Amino acid sequence: MTSLSQGPWTAEDEDLLVSNLEIGQPLEILANVLGRSEFALAMKMVRMYCKGQLVVLHPDSLDHLLKSTKA
């Protein structure tokens, strides 16, 4: 991963954030890659969540959802 500069969040920044969250990448590493603080990442996640751009599922909820969709 290459380090991106600070400034306004780009679509590429958001995609990188979401894709790395999905694979369980720690915020500390993501913060370094994106050149932002962990707080900035957390606030971006909150804003994305409030806009419906980020869905957060507890692992037990995801497991239940996956089991319930099996026919």
Secondary structure, DSSP 8 states (H G I E B T S, - for coil): -----SSS--HHHHHHHHHHHHTT--HHHHHHHHTS-HHHHHHHHHHHHHTTS-----HHHHHHHHHHH--
